């Protein structure tokens, strides 16, 4: 008797098996519309920042436009957080660079010291994501002075504040009214990515699906932030709609987790590494007779089929 007997598969109506490609759509190489949308928002933020510069007399157009682009986000609340991080980073870096200037340090010494200390301080106070702008500010106030050290710092902070306001307005006016369109496209791209990974897994190994977890985790975080914001704004209808999208993203993550489990089970049971390949090829394509699988994989494959039915009902 084989130490790893296979479990017989009950007969099924072949029309029931649609295959993940039919449920999730064909794999797409990229999401071009998201890049176009980002480009339009970045351009709008730059234009608005420059318009504000004209009103305030801010001469530092490089900072106002650059930081405005960094603060662009698909979700308004996320954009606010990014803007706040840029403001804190600029303050930390600006103070570091100003201190180096007041101490009379030459740029060859002052810039590296200010940049390094600003980065360390950003992480120390819990604003590590603002370290790039902190380093830029620490360098900028020394290399491109605008009057005295304190006047240079004042100009820098005015430029960053201008950028934050410009990005907030663009995020609010453009993104907040288009959440359904934004996340509908992102879900389609996520499903296409899962399709591509499942095809790769069927051709190589279940381990291939690991590449999909970062993208799905990022999308889930964006959805949660958007839902928090919409509840604050009392936009319950859109928040409820996003909850449905978030649920489907969670189902996609569970699907990848179970496929990945197949690889771990094969290793734990001492089975051949390609022991799930025939079943995965069947999973991807519609129709066909479901192959038998080792008994150790049977429960996991059942769970994957149940997830497929969940995806079918939600499509």
N, C-alpha and C positions, 0 to 999 in steps of 0.2 A: 504493500500500500504506500502511496506517495505521502511524504510527511506534510505536504501542503495540498490537500485535495481541493478540487475546484467545486464551486457551487453551481448547480444547474440553474439556468436562467429560464423562468416561466415564459411561455409563448405570449406574445403581445401583438396587437394590431400594428403593423409596421407604419401605418399612417400617423400613429401617435408620436413617433419619434421624428421631430423636425430637425434636430441637430442645432448646436449652439450658433452656427453661422446664420441659420435662418432666424433664430430668436434674437440675436444681438446685432445682426448685420455684418457685412463684409469688413475685413480689416482695412483701415484707412491709414495712409502713411503719416498724416499730420492733420492739424486742425487749422487750416489757413485763415478762416474767418476770425479766429481769436487774435491772430497777429494783426490783421487789418483793424480790428476794433481797438486793440492796444495802441496801434500807431495813430489812429484818429484821436484817441483820448490824450496821448502824449503831446500831439501837435496842438490840440486845444488848450492844454494846460500851459504849454510854453507861450502861446499867444496871449493868454489871460495874464500870465506872470509879467510879460513884457508890457502889457497895457497898464497893470498896476505900477510897474516901475516908472512909467511915464507920469503917473499921478503923484507918486511919492518922491520922485527924484532919485530913486535908488540907482546908483551907477553900476552895481554888481549884477549885470545881466547873466553872467555865467552861472553864478550860484542860484539865482532865482529860477532859471529855466531847468538847470540840472536837477536840483532838489525837487522841483515840481514833477519831473518825469519819474524820479524815484518814489514819489508818494502816490503815483497812480495805482489804483487797485480795482478789481472787479466788484468789490463790496465797499460801501461807504464807510462802515465802521472799521473795516480793516485798513482803509486808506487813512482814517483819522489816527489809528495806531501808528502807521508808518510815518505820518507827518510828525507825530509827537516824538517818535524815535529820532527823526532827523533833526528836530529842534534841540533835543537834549544832546545829541551827538555833536551838533554844531556849537552848542554852548560849551561843552566839555573841551572840544578841540580848540575852539576859539580862545578860551581862557588859557589853555596850555600854550598856544602859540603866542598870545599876548604876553604871558609871563616870560617866555623866552626872549621876546623883543625888549621888554622892560629891563631884563637883566643884561642886555647888551650882547647877547650871544650871537655870533655869526651864524648865518643859515646852515653852514656845513655842520655845525654842532647843534644849533637850536632846533632845526627841523626834525632830525632823527629823534632827539630827546622828547620833543613835544608830541610827535606822532606816536612814539612808543608808549609814553605815559598816558596819552589820551585813550588809546585802545585799551590798556589795562584798566583804566578808571571806568570806561564804559561798561566793561564786563563786570567790574566790581560792584557797580551800582545797579546792575540788572538791565542794562540797555545795550546788550552786546550787538543787537542788530543795527545799531546806529554807529558802529565803529568805523565804517567806511567814510561816512560824512565827518566824523570826528577827526579822522586822520587827514582828510582833505582840508578841513578847517584849520587844523594845526599848522599845516603847510602853507595854506593860502594866505593867512594873515601875516606871515613872515615874508613870503616871496613876492606877494603883490600888495604892498601896503597902500592904504588910502588915507594919508595924513598921519597922525600919531597912532600909536598902538591901540589906544582906546577908541579912537575914531574908526580905525579899521575894523575893530571888533563890532562896533555899533553898526557899520555898514553890512557886515557879514550877517548879523542877527536879523537885520531888517530884510535882507534878501531871503533868508530862510523862512521868515514869517510870511513873506509875500508868496513864496513857493507853496507853503502849506495851505494858505487860503485859496490859491489858484487851483491846487489839486483837489481840495475839498469840494469846491464848487463844481468842478468838472465831474468828479465822482458822483456827486449828488444829482446833477442835472442829466448826466448821460447814463450812469449805471443803475441808479435807484429806480428809474422808470423802465428798465429793460431787464430786470432780474429773470423773468420767465424765459426770455429769448436767450440770455447769457447761459443760464444753467441747462436749458434744453439742449443747446449746442454742446455744452461740456459733457452732458450725459451721453449723447450720441457718440462723442469722441471716446469717452471712457469705455463704452460698450464695444466700440470698434477695436480699441486697444486690447480688451479682454479676448475678443475673437482672435486677434493676431497671436496673442500669447498662447491660447489654447491650440492653435494650429502648430505653433512652434513646439509646444509640449508634446503633441501627438507625433511629431517628427523626430524629436530629440529625447526629452526627459521631462517629467512633471516639474522638475526644478526650474524650468524656464519661466513659470508663472510668477516667480519672486519679483521679477522686474515691474510688475503691475502694482505692487502694494504702495510705493511712494506716491504715485499719481492718484490713486483712489483715496489715500489718506489726506492728501492736500485738498482734493475736491470735497471730501466730507467735512474738513475744517472750514472751508469757505462757505459751505452750505449752512453749517451751524452758526457761523458769524452772521450771515445774512438773515437767518431766522431770528436770532437775538435782536438784531437791529429792527426787523419788521415788527416784532412784537412790541418793541419800544415805540415804534411809530404807529401802532395800532392797525397795521395792514395784515389783518388776520387771514384774509383770503389767499394772498400770495404766500404768507408764511406756511399755511396749510398745504399749499401746492408744493412748496419746497420740501416740506416734510415727506411727501410722497417720493420726490426725487432722492432725498437722503436715504429713504428706506431701500430704494432700488440699488443705490450705490453700496449700501450695507450688504445686500444680497450678492452683489458682484464680488465683494471682498470675501464673503463666506465661500463662494464658489471657488475662488482661487486658493483659499486656505485648504479646502477639502482636496483639491487636485494636488496641492503640494503635499498633503498628508499621504497620498499614494506613494510618493517617493520614499518617505520616512518608513512607511509600513513595509515596503519591499526590502529596505535595508534591515529593519528590525527582525523580519522573518527569514532573512537569509535567502530571499528569492532573487531571481535574475533582475538586473536593473531595468530591463525592457519588458518586465512582466505586465505592465499596464498599457503598453503602447497600442496594442490592437483595440483595447476598449476605448482608449482616448481617440483613436481615429474614428471609431464608430460614433463617439459622443459628438464630434465636430460636424460630421456630415449627416444629412437627413437620410432616413430610410435604413434598410439593411437589418440584418439579424444581430442582436446584441451578443457579443462574444462572452464566453464564460471567463470568470476571473478567479484567481486564487481565493480561497475562503477568507483569508486575512484581509482582503480588500473589499469583500462583499458589502459590509455595512457602509463603508465610505462611498462606494459607488451608488448605493441606494440613496444616500444623502444628496449626492450630486444630482441624481435624477429628480429628487424632490425639489431641489433648487431650480432645476430646469422647468418644472411645472410652475413654480412660483414666478419665474421670469416670463413664462408664456402667458399666465393670467394677467400680469401687469403690463404686458406690451400693448 
